[in-house]
Amino acid sequence: MTMSKQDTDTIKAFQGLEDGRSSVRLQAALAVGTAPDPRFIDKLIERCAIEPDFFVRDMLTWALTRHPASMTVPVLLNEVRSERAQARSQALHTLSKIGDRRAWPAITRALLSDADDEVARSAWRAAVVLVPEGEEPELAAVLSTQLGRGGREMQLSLSRALIALGEVIVPALRAAMTDLDPRVRAHAIATERLLRDPDAGFEFAIEEAKRVVALGRTGQEGG
């Protein structure tokens, strides 16, 4: 029995996604996204969980966004509960790109405070994209519990996520400015500064915030 060209291309793409060369895997993911086929969804998601190359992972996500959300979202929602951190992180990243708000209930407090930094960052980005109208203040309160976490890149990611929610974050930031941890206070002050002046730059804002904390002020005084 002779296989059709479509079946041949499908087998080639499946093999390409497993190839030891990242360039071949990248081309395979591009081919799958260019000609979406529901048969590839499980394979793409499976590959997302183990793919070591950032650019290939990004192409896998793009390929998934090319398929109907009704087919991809349910499988991705299973992945956010995976024991493998990369599976959770990439599934959240892909959900943020798809933007289907039916995924919102899966963005749990546990994910937003996940012990793995990449999972947490992906959850923050997904949350601000998927949050239903009216639930932004509650999300801001949960995100504010992560203030002071990690290094500069991690803190900048959280500040960006919070700022994307707009003015509703101010009460949560003001509350964090009284936290016992100086890292939390500084991060809260820097985030509000960036909200008010997006051109300030995070490095400048965080250094200025540290000085404010060192002087024993919360940033709420005099305003």
Buried (B, 14 or more C-beta within 10 A) or exposed (E): EEEEEEEEBBEEBBEBBEEEEBEBBBBBBBBBBEEBEEEBBEBBBBBBBEBEBEEBBBBBBBBBBBBEBEEBBEBBBEBBEBEBBBBBBBBBBBBBBBEBEBBBEBBBEEBBBBEBBBBBBBBBBBBBBBBEEEEBBEBBBBBBBBBBBBEEEBBBBBBBBBBBBEEBBBEBBBEBBEBEEEBBBBBBBBBBBBBEEEEBEBEBBBEBBBEBBEEEBBBEEEE
